[in-house]
Amino acid sequence: MDARKEGLPRNPHFAVQQPHLVRCLSPFFLTCAIYFLLWIPEDPPSWVGALVKCLPVLCLVGFLRACSGGCYSCLLQVALLFSACGDVFLIWPEAFPYGVAAFTKAQMLYIWAFGLRPLQLGLLLPVVLASLPFYCLLRLHLSPDMVLLLTAYTLALATMLWRGLARGGSARWGALLFTISDTVLACNTFIQPLPHARLVVMATYYAAQFLISLSAFQSPRLKTN
């Protein structure tokens, strides 16, 4: 049995670096606060609103670039950049397909980063059992031109959830919150309006990106036989 446990810091000086990491994360928390205080997306679509919306995610890119290295961190940074592009596109309803495409690419990069080890096939069944009924319900409310795009995104999101759960640590909770955020968004957009939907969507979304970013400082869960 491997002696390493889930969520252990991948570097022995992690505890010493924590104050530095908190300082580097302060722009993220500040821009999140600005977003929720200004609540600009309630206004007509604008580039100011787009900037305020994507700034927290861009701050996480800067945080990872400043405080971590390696292939895993690079993949997360590129995924965050695609997420920021998706945030911008989703401001304008006519650019919605481009936003979904950008987030599909982000999910694929997260899958690549999380990897396929340990495989944890046992986690795939509950993901499928949760995702398939919701997709079937969503499919009834989609226009024909959106079916292929959102089917691809649903597959990418479900796979990302599976791999995030398998990786463990903060990636697990980040993947779960990302899925909750997109589920609420899809319900609110295509099925029926939900109370406080945007607050739930954005709070869980920013928390998800934050937790996934923190996984760059944790060791993945290893299979034990």
N, C-alpha and C positions, 0 to 999 in steps of 0.2 A: 504494500500500500504506500502511495506517495505521501510524504509527510507534509507537503504544502497544502494549505487549506484555502478555500474560496475567500476572495476578497483581501488576501494579504497584500501589503504594499509590494510592488515589484522592486523597490529600492530601499535599502536599510535606513536611509536618511529621510524617509518620508515624513516621520514625525517632526523632525527638525525643520523641514521645508514647509510645514503646514501654514505658519503665519505668512510666509511669502506667497503661498498659493491663495490664501484668503485675500491678500492685497491685490493680487493679479485678477481675482474674480470680482473685485469691487465695481469695475465698469459694467459688468454683466448685471449685477443686482441694481445698479443705478439706472441703467437703461430700461430694465424691466419695470422699475418703479415709474419712470417717465411714461412708458407706454400705458400703464394702467391708470395713471393720473390724467394724462391728456385724452386717452380714449379716442384718438384721432380717427381710426377707421369708421367710427359712426358717421363722420362727415363724408361728403362726396370724395371719390377716389382722387388722390393727389400724390405727388412724389414726396411731399413732406410726410404724409401718412405712411407711405411705403418705407421711407427711411427709418421712421420711429419704430415700425413693426419689425424690421430686420436687424436693427442695431444690436439687440441682445445676442442674436446668433452670431453676428460678426465679432462681437466681443469675445465669444467663446473660441472663435478661430484664433484671435490674438492671444488668448489665454493659453491655448494648446501650443501655439507657435513659440511662445515665450518660455513655457514651463515644462514641456515634454518633447521627446524626439522619437524617432523610429518610424517604421512603416505603419504601425497601427495608428499612431497619432496623425500621420499624414493622411491616411484614409479618412479618419474622422474629420479632419479639417476640410478636405474636399467635399465630403458629404454635407458638412455644415454650410459650405459656400453654395452648393446646389439647393439646400434648404432655404437659404436667404433669397436666392433667385425665385424659388417657389413662393416665398412670402410676398415678394414684390408683385409677381404675376397675379396672385390671388386677390390683390387689391382691386383689379379691374375685372369685372365679370366676363368680358369678352376674351380675356387672356387666361381664363380658367384652365383650358386644356394644357397650356404651356406650364402652368403651375403644377398640375398633376404630373406632367412629364418630368419636371425638375425634381419633384419629390420622389418619383419612381427611381430616378437615378440615385438620389440620396439613399434610399432604402437599399438599393443594390450595393452601394459602397459600404453601408453598415454591415450588410451580410458578408461581404468580402472581408471586412475588418474582423468581425466576430469569428469567422472561420467555421470549419466543419468538425473541429475536435474540441471537446468530446461530441460525438454525433447526437447522443441522447434522443433516439427515435421515440422513446416513451413520451417525450414532451410534445411530439408532433400531433398525436391523436387529439388531446384536448384543444390544441390550437385549431385543428381542422373542425372539430365539433362545435367550436365557438364561432369560427369564421364563416363556415358554409351556410348555416341558416340565415345569418345576417346578410350575406351576399345575395342569397336568393330573394330575401325581402327587398333589398336595395335594387336588385335587377328589375323588379316590377315597376320601379319609379324612374328608371333611366330612359332618356331618349336614345334612339338607335345610334346616334353619332357618339354617344358617351360610353356605350357598353364596352367596346374593346379597350379603351383607355383605362376605365375604372376597373375592369377585370384584371388587367396587367398590374395596376397599382395594388389591388387587393391581394394578389398573389405575392407581390414583393413585400407588402406590409406583413402578411402572415408569416412569410419565411423569415423576415427580420425579427419578428416576435419569437419565433422558434429558436433562432440562433442566439438572440439576446438572453432568453431564458436558459439556454444551454451554457452560455458563457458564465452566467452568474454575476455576483457582485452588483455594482450599481448599474451595469449594462442591463441586467434583468429587469430592474425597476424602471429604467429609462425606456426600454422596449415596450413594457406594459403600459406606461403612461402615454407613450406615443400612439399606441393602438387605441387607447381610450379617447385621446384627443381627436383622432381621425374618425372614430366611430360616431362621436357626438357631432362632429362637423358634417359627416355624411347624412346622419339623421336630420339635422337641422336644415341642410341644403336641399335634400332630395325627397325626404319622407314627410316630415312635418316640423314646423318651428318649435323649438324647445325653449323654455324659460332660462335666461342667463346662459344661453348656449355659448356665446362668444367668450364670456368670462371663463367658463369651464374649458373650452377649447384652447385658449391661449395660455391659461395657467398650467394646464397639464402639458402643453406643448413645450413651453419654456423649461418646465421642470424636467421633461424627458430629455431635451437636448443637454441640459446641465448634467444630469446623471450619466448619460452616455459619454459625455466629455470626461467626467471624473474616472470613467473606467480605464482611461489611458494611464492611470496611476495605480492600477490594481492588476494582480495576476489573474488570468482566467482560471475557472474551475477545471481541475484536471480529473480525468476518469480514474477511479480507484477500483481495482480488482482484487 
